[in-house]
């Protein structure tokens, strides 16, 4: 029998595929390019297209599908995001009608413009029409598809992910530092749940070991961090240049990000990542992890504790 990972050439899918390869599993990576992971077989498939004969044959012996394929770039074209995240998800569900499905989603399915204080899973997904960015909207649409077609699926909603190989949050903050100073909205006093990649992998594997687990699960490090403390600790661990964290008014940070996007778009260099992250980091982002602990039965690790507390 086989275990499938879509998007194994990416950060999340690759981490899950590598972990599965250490178990007594026959693992296949499905995607556009071979991730070349030792112990993982490869089957080419562009999920924006219906499954071909080779994939359908593979489906007959597949027990579990980890659907990790997506586009990590917030700045991707809206049509591209929809094709991969929504059409692609539908094609995966159609191709593997009998396999257990573990769908990797995100806490971006909750409203992006309010504080998130210990949110339970039933707070999302919000109506896709309420999102003004296609990245969050397509995550919500994909979840709706999975819930409607495969109500027995497990849906994992990690908070902002960090760890070796991550290319969005922490690397962006490192680049945003100027002359040794990093200005964060509100001085970085926001409380925020973060998810180390190892904790997400642990949750994903638990979905194999607990086959009755279904529905959405918030996934994160056990206790929320204060943003500035998490950033300082992570920078030190990664041996980034040390920074002094200063505050910038939230409305000023948002205005600067919107203005910067307009200017860059004028010169055909528009990138929505900065605006997305500024909006994300303006608010508390904490999530209730009870289902992670009680249903999946896992204990996650607080990776960003300062060394003096370890």
Residue pairs with C-beta under 8 A, 6 or more apart in sequence:
1 26
1 61
1 62
1 63
2 26
2 27
2 28
2 58
2 61
2 62
2 63
3 20
3 25
3 26
3 27
3 28
3 62
3 63
3 64
3 65
3 66
3 208
4 27
4 28
4 30
4 58
4 62
4 64
4 65
4 66
4 96
4 99
5 13
5 16
5 17
5 20
5 27
5 28
5 29
5 30
5 40
5 65
5 66
5 68
6 13
6 29
6 30
6 31
6 47
6 65
6 66
6 67
6 68
6 69
6 88
6 92
7 13
7 31
7 67
7 68
7 69
7 70
8 14
8 16
8 17
8 29
8 30
8 31
8 35
8 37
8 40
8 68
9 29
9 31
9 32
9 33
9 34
9 35
10 68
10 69
10 70
10 72
11 72
11 161
11 165
11 166
11 167
11 197
12 68
12 104
12 161
12 197
12 200
13 29
13 31
13 35
13 66
13 68
13 69
13 104
14 35
14 37
14 165
15 165
15 197
15 198
15 200
15 201
16 66
16 68
16 200
16 201
16 204
16 205
17 27
17 29
17 35
17 37
17 40
17 66
18 37
18 40
19 201
19 204
19 205
20 27
20 40
20 66
20 205
21 27
21 37
21 38
21 39
21 40
22 39
23 205
26 41
27 39
27 40
27 41
28 40
28 41
28 42
28 43
28 58
28 62
29 35
29 37
29 40
29 41
29 42
29 43
30 42
30 43
30 44
30 45
30 47
30 55
30 69
31 42
31 44
31 45
31 47
31 69
32 44
32 45
32 46
34 42
34 44
35 42
36 42
43 54
43 55
43 58
45 51
45 52
45 54
45 55
47 69
47 84
47 87
47 88
47 89
47 91
47 92
48 83
48 84
48 87
48 88
48 91
49 91
50 91
50 94
50 95
51 59
51 91
51 94
51 95
55 95
56 95
59 95
59 96
59 97
59 98
59 99
62 96
62 98
62 99
63 99
63 100
64 99
64 100
64 101
64 102
64 207
64 208
65 92
65 96
65 99
65 100
65 101
65 102
66 102
66 104
66 204
67 89
67 92
67 101
67 102
67 103
67 104
67 146
68 104
69 84
69 88
69 92
70 84
70 85
70 88
70 104
71 80
71 81
71 84
71 85
71 135
72 167
72 168
73 273
74 133
74 135
74 168
74 272
74 273
74 276
75 270
75 271
75 272
75 273
76 134
76 135
78 134
81 134
81 135
81 138
82 134
82 138
82 141
84 138
85 138
85 139
85 141
85 142
86 138
86 141
86 142
86 145
89 103
89 142
89 145
89 146
90 145
90 149
92 101
93 101
93 145
93 146
93 149
93 150
100 152
100 153
100 154
100 207
100 208
100 211
101 146
101 150
101 152
101 153
101 154
102 153
102 154
102 156
102 204
102 207
102 208
103 142
103 143
103 146
103 153
103 154
103 155
103 156
104 156
104 158
104 200
104 204
105 139
105 142
105 143
105 155
105 156
105 157
105 216
106 136
106 139
106 157
106 158
107 116
107 119
107 124
107 157
107 158
107 159
107 160
107 193
107 218
107 285
107 287
108 135
108 136
108 139
109 124
109 125
109 126
109 136
109 139
109 140
109 143
109 157
110 116
110 119
110 123
110 124
110 125
110 126
111 124
111 126
111 130
112 131
112 133
112 136
112 279
112 280
113 279
113 283
114 283
115 283
115 284
116 123
116 283
116 284
116 285
116 286
116 287
117 284
117 286
118 286
118 287
118 288
119 218
119 286
119 287
119 288
120 218
120 288
120 290
121 157
121 215
121 216
121 217
121 218
121 288
121 291
124 140
124 143
124 157
124 216
125 139
125 140
125 143
125 144
126 140
127 140
128 137
128 138
128 140
128 141
128 144
129 137
131 137
131 140
133 272
133 276
135 276
143 155
143 216
146 153
146 155
147 153
147 155
151 214
151 215
152 214
153 214
154 207
154 213
154 214
154 215
154 217
155 215
155 216
155 217
156 200
156 203
156 204
156 207
156 216
156 217
156 219
157 216
157 217
157 218
157 219
157 287
158 195
158 199
158 200
158 203
158 219
158 220
159 192
159 193
159 194
159 195
159 218
159 219
159 220
159 285
159 287
160 168
160 169
160 192
160 193
160 194
160 195
160 280
160 285
161 168
161 169
161 194
161 195
161 196
161 197
161 200
162 169
162 170
162 194
162 195
162 196
162 197
162 234
162 304
163 196
163 197
163 198
163 303
164 197
165 197
166 197
168 273
168 277
169 277
170 231
170 234
170 235
170 238
172 273
172 274
172 277
173 182
173 184
173 231
174 235
174 238
174 240
174 241
176 182
176 183
176 274
177 241
177 243
180 241
180 242
180 243
180 244
181 243
181 244
181 245
181 246
182 231
182 243
182 244
182 245
182 246
183 245
183 246
183 247
183 248
183 253
184 227
184 228
184 231
184 245
184 246
184 247
184 248
184 281
185 247
185 248
185 249
185 250
185 253
185 254
185 278
185 281
185 282
186 247
186 250
186 282
187 228
187 245
187 246
187 247
187 248
188 226
188 227
188 228
188 229
188 231
188 245
188 247
189 226
189 227
189 228
190 226
190 227
190 281
190 282
190 283
190 284
190 285
191 224
191 225
191 226
191 227
191 284
191 285
191 286
192 224
192 225
192 226
192 227
192 230
192 281
192 284
192 285
192 286
193 218
193 220
193 221
193 224
193 225
193 285
193 286
193 287
193 289
194 220
194 221
194 225
194 230
194 304
195 219
195 220
195 221
196 221
196 300
196 301
196 303
196 304
198 301
198 303
199 219
199 220
199 221
199 300
199 301
199 303
200 219
202 298
202 300
203 217
203 219
203 292
203 296
203 298
203 300
206 213
206 296
206 297
206 298
207 213
207 296
210 295
210 296
210 297
213 295
213 296
215 291
216 291
217 291
217 292
217 295
217 296
218 287
218 288
218 289
218 291
218 292
219 289
219 292
219 300
220 287
220 289
220 292
220 300
221 300
221 301
221 302
221 303
221 304
222 289
222 299
222 300
222 301
222 302
223 302
224 286
225 304
227 281
228 245
229 304
229 306
230 304
231 245
232 243
232 245
233 304
233 305
233 306
234 240
234 304
235 241
235 242
235 243
236 242
237 304
250 282
253 278
253 282
254 275
254 278
254 279
254 282
256 278
257 274
257 275
257 278
257 279
258 275
260 274
260 275
261 270
261 271
261 272
261 274
261 275
264 270
264 271
289 300
292 298
292 300
293 299
